[in-house]
Amino acid sequence: MPEITGYAFPNDIHVHWSLMIVMYPYITGFVAGAFIVTSLYHLFDRQEFKPVARLAMATSFCFLGVATFPLLMHLGHPERGVNVVVTPNFSSAMAGFGLLYSSYLLLLVLEIWFVHRQQIIETARRSRGLKRFAYKALALFTYDTSPEALAIDHRAIKVLAGLGLPGACLLHGYVGFIFGAIKANPWWSTPLMPVIFLVSAGVSGIALLILLYQVTSKFSGQKPEAATVSALARWLWFFLIIAVTLELLEIVVLAYEKSEAWAIIGPLLATRLEFSFISVQMIMGSLIPFILLMIVTLMNRFLHDRVRNTLSIVAALLLLMQVFSMRWNVVIGGQLLSKSFRGLRSGYSPDLWGREGLIAAIGLVVLPFVLLWIFDRVLPIKYSSEGHGGSGAASSPEASGAMAEGHS
Amino acid sequence: MDSDQKLKEILDRREFLGQALLLTGGAVAFLLPHGAEAAELDVEKEGYDWSAHRYAYLIDPSLCIGCGSCVRACKRENNVPDGFFRTWVERYVVGGESSHVDSPNGGLDGFPPLSVGFNATKSFFVPKMCNHCASSPCMQVCPVGASFRTKEGMVLVDEKRCIGCGYCVQACPYGSRFLNEETKCADKCTWCYHRVTKGMKPACVEVCPRGVRQFGDLKREDDPVRKAIETRFVSVLQPHLLTEPQCYYLNLDREVR
C-alpha cells in the first residue's frame, strides 16, 4: 500500500497508468523526432542531414512498428483493443488513435518505398530466385528507373514528407493532448502539453540520431561527417531550449498565478518529484546538455572532430534520459497527486516482471533496434549516402550494390 | 390403469412440445443482437419504463454521523473489491487556521477518535460517490463508448465493451472510478441500477439511519428530492468544472472539494 501524505480520495491512491504509459509517449516521441530529422533533408533540402535522412526514416518506421505494444500491454482487455479502431467513440481524443496511427503508417511506408524504390529495383536485378521475386514484388513489378520516373519519385517524396511532417506532429501532439485535455488533473491540464510533448519528441529523436549515426558510422568503419554532427547538435540545442522553456513556463505560470492547483503541485515537485524532476530532468538532463551543446554550437570552429563527437554523444545520452524522465514525471507525477488537491501518495516503482514491468519496458526499447537491424538487411540504409559524392542531387547515381553489401 | 398411463404419455408429449417451443424461442432470442436495445426490452418486460424517470441524488452532510453503514451496504450489495470504493465517507475537522480531512478505509469501519493539533471549531462528515454527471468527462473520454448514460440519467459502464484503458479513471475529477482488478474493467457506483429498476432504493440510501442520503425522481412532481433541489440552497461538488453533477448537496461547507 502506498503511503499518503494529507488526504487523497480513497480511489486516488493507485497508479493505473504505469510504466507502459510512460513508454508509449517515449516511443512515439522517437517516431516524430526522427521524422523531423528526415524532413530537414527531404523537405527542406538541408544537405548536412543527407547522411542521416534514411537512417532517420528507418528509425521512425521501426519505432512506429512497436508503438502500439505498450498500449496493448497496458490494456485490461487487450483483446478488445481493436474496438478503438473499429467502433471508436469520437468524443474521446483517444478514439483518434486508429485514424492517426494508420494514416501516418501509410504515409511513412509510402515515403520509404519511394526513397528506396531505385535501390529495390537494382537489388531485384542483381538477385536470383526467391530473393529476386521478393524484391520484384517489393518494387511492385515495375523496373522503371528512367529519369522521368525518378523525378516523379523525388516529387512524391517531397509531397509525402510535406504531409508526413504535420502527420508526425499530429501523432505525437495527440499524445500530449490526451494528457493536456484532462481538466480533472491540474498537473496535466494545459494547452502547452501537446507542444511540450512534440518539442521533447524532437529532442529525443535528434538525440537518438546523433547516437545512431555515430555508432553506425563506427561499425561501418567510417568517420561521421563533421557537418552532420554539428548540424544535429545545433538543432538538438534549439529543440532543447524550446522544450525546457515550455516545461518551465507551465510551472512558473502556475506558481506565479498562485492557482488553486499550485497548492498541491508545489509540494508534488518539492517532495515526490524532487529527484526525477529537479535533479534528473532539469539539472542532469537539461542544464548539463544545454552547456555541452552550447559549446558544440558556439565553438564549433575550434573543436576537434573527436571532441565534438564526444560532447554531442554525452549530451544526446543525457537528453534521452531527460525525455524519459519528462514522460515519467508527467505520467506518473500526475497520478501521485490526488484530485482532492489535499494529498500526495508515495512514489511509484514499477515491478520487475509482468506485462507492465521493467523487463518488458527494456524489451520495448530494444525491439525497435532489432527491427532497424532487420530493416537494414532488407533495405540497406547506407546505400545512398555512400554514393553521395558531394553533389547532393537526389537523382545522383546511386552506389553500387557491392558497396552496400560490404557495409552490412 | 392403462388409460392413466396413456394420459401421462400425452401429458409428457405436451410437455415435450412446450419445452421444445421454449427452447426454439430461447435460441432465437440468443441469436438476436445484444446490446442497449435488448436491455431496454428486458427492462420494459418487467413493467419498467426507463424513459419515465430522471433520477437524482440528494445528500445532507449535516445529518451524517459517519457510521459507515452506507459504505458497508454498498460493498456487500455490489461486491466492491477491498481497497476500492463505489462510495465513501469523508471526515472534516476544521478550525480557523487549519483543517484536517480523512477517510480511513473509506469510512467502511466507521471513524476512530481523532485529535488534531489545532483548535477545531467545526466537524462534519461528507458521503461521496459517483455524481452521475450530465456532462461527464468519463463518458466523453471513453474511446469505445463503454461508459454511457441511461435514459434515467445514470452513468454506467458496459463491462462487455470496456477495454480497461483507465482513461475514464483519470478523467473523473471526483475520484469515483477505479479499475476493478477482477473484471479488468472500469468500475463505479451505478446508483444500484439493478435495484432501482425493480422499484427499490440504492443500498446506501436504504441503510442510512439518518436519512442523509435520498434518492429521487425529477420526473415526479411530488418527489421530495426534486422539491429540495428546486426550493432549497443546494450545491454540487467542483461546480467550476461544469460537469453538471446529479448528486446534490445541502449545507455544503467550502472546505469540501
Chai-1 contact restraints between the chains, C-beta under 6 A:
chainA,res_idxA,chainB,res_idxB,connection_type,confidence,min_distance_angstrom,max_distance_angstrom,comment,restraint_id
A,Y7,B,V101,contact,1.0,0.0,6.0,A-B,restraint_1
A,Y7,B,D102,contact,1.0,0.0,6.0,A-B,restraint_2
A,F9,B,G175,contact,1.0,0.0,6.0,A-B,restraint_3
A,P10,B,F85,contact,1.0,0.0,6.0,A-B,restraint_4
A,P10,B,W88,contact,1.0,0.0,6.0,A-B,restraint_5
A,P10,B,S103,contact,1.0,0.0,6.0,A-B,restraint_6
A,P10,B,G106,contact,1.0,0.0,6.0,A-B,restraint_7
A,N11,B,F85,contact,1.0,0.0,6.0,A-B,restraint_8
A,N11,B,G175,contact,1.0,0.0,6.0,A-B,restraint_9
A,N11,B,F178,contact,1.0,0.0,6.0,A-B,restraint_10
A,D12,B,G175,contact,1.0,0.0,6.0,A-B,restraint_11
A,H16,B,G166,contact,1.0,0.0,6.0,A-B,restraint_12
A,H16,B,V169,contact,1.0,0.0,6.0,A-B,restraint_13
A,H16,B,L179,contact,1.0,0.0,6.0,A-B,restraint_14
A,W17,B,G166,contact,1.0,0.0,6.0,A-B,restraint_15
A,L75,B,I163,contact,1.0,0.0,6.0,A-B,restraint_16
A,L75,B,G164,contact,1.0,0.0,6.0,A-B,restraint_17
A,L75,B,C165,contact,1.0,0.0,6.0,A-B,restraint_18
A,G76,B,G164,contact,1.0,0.0,6.0,A-B,restraint_19
A,G76,B,K184,contact,1.0,0.0,6.0,A-B,restraint_20
A,H77,B,I163,contact,1.0,0.0,6.0,A-B,restraint_21
A,H77,B,G164,contact,1.0,0.0,6.0,A-B,restraint_22
A,H77,B,K184,contact,1.0,0.0,6.0,A-B,restraint_23
A,R80,B,I163,contact,1.0,0.0,6.0,A-B,restraint_24
A,G81,B,I163,contact,1.0,0.0,6.0,A-B,restraint_25
A,N83,B,V144,contact,1.0,0.0,6.0,A-B,restraint_26
A,V84,B,P143,contact,1.0,0.0,6.0,A-B,restraint_27
A,V84,B,V144,contact,1.0,0.0,6.0,A-B,restraint_28
A,N89,B,C142,contact,1.0,0.0,6.0,A-B,restraint_29
A,N89,B,P143,contact,1.0,0.0,6.0,A-B,restraint_30
A,N89,B,V144,contact,1.0,0.0,6.0,A-B,restraint_31
A,N89,B,G145,contact,1.0,0.0,6.0,A-B,restraint_32
A,S91,B,Q140,contact,1.0,0.0,6.0,A-B,restraint_33
A,S92,B,V141,contact,1.0,0.0,6.0,A-B,restraint_34
A,S92,B,C142,contact,1.0,0.0,6.0,A-B,restraint_35
A,S92,B,P143,contact,1.0,0.0,6.0,A-B,restraint_36
A,M94,B,P143,contact,1.0,0.0,6.0,A-B,restraint_37
A,M94,B,Y167,contact,1.0,0.0,6.0,A-B,restraint_38
A,A95,B,P143,contact,1.0,0.0,6.0,A-B,restraint_39
A,I182,B,Q170,contact,1.0,0.0,6.0,A-B,restraint_40
A,I182,B,A171,contact,1.0,0.0,6.0,A-B,restraint_41
A,K183,B,L241,contact,1.0,0.0,6.0,A-B,restraint_42
A,A184,B,A171,contact,1.0,0.0,6.0,A-B,restraint_43
A,A184,B,P173,contact,1.0,0.0,6.0,A-B,restraint_44
A,K339,B,P173,contact,1.0,0.0,6.0,A-B,restraint_45
A,K339,B,G175,contact,1.0,0.0,6.0,A-B,restraint_46
A,S340,B,R257,contact,1.0,0.0,6.0,A-B,restraint_47
A,R342,B,V101,contact,1.0,0.0,6.0,A-B,restraint_48
